[in-house]
Amino acid sequence: MKLKKRFLCVSFIVAWLLIAISIVTIGWASTWKGLLIPTMTPVFADMRTVQGALQSIAQGLNPQINNPGDPWGRVMNYPSIWIAIAQMLDLNNEANYLVFVLIAVFGFLYCCYSIVSKSDSIWALFCVLSGAALLAVERGNSDLIVFTLLFLSAKITSFSRVLPIAAATTLKIFPVLVLPVFIKDKKYC
């Protein structure tokens, strides 16, 4: 591995290890505030709309219109497939919820590491450590899963790449728009 690539990879790993250690030692909110990322509690706030949707449905409500199960009362702005996923994985259970979101975070971090390790650019490192990436992790945003699915589809060389793209599109409509890019250029996969 070239020295520059090794530096980029080590920097990525060290940065995320420091974030993890900071979360464990000084806490969630303090860590993210120190990185200038606004925090919400309970943790992984974006996916709480999906978790809260289960409670709203139990009350006979449509969470895409009225979602009192969400800690902030936000309507669920994700496609309805997320309700089926939440029911199947029993995301009402806090432990299941945290495991699900942590798997999404680690999948995203794997993809980011892969991009950094294949790149010769400090800009790739800056992008995967940008405020947008940090905020997506802090909020446990569904885009982590969509990004991971699209990344994995770019690594697949057969027609089966359609499956992760279809899954990502089902979870969030826009991924189908990137299909031509993945077919044409596999430089960072």
Protein Blocks (a to p, Z undefined) as FASTA:
>chain_A
ZZklmmmmmmmmmmmmmmmmmmmmnojklmmmmnopacdddehkllmmmmmmmmmmmnop
afklocckbmnlpacfbdfklmmmmmmnopmbmklmmmmmmmmmmmmmmmmmmmmmmpcc
fklmmmmmgmklmmmmmnopaklmmmmmmmmmmmpmbfklmmmmmmmmmmomklmmmmmm
mmmpmklZZ
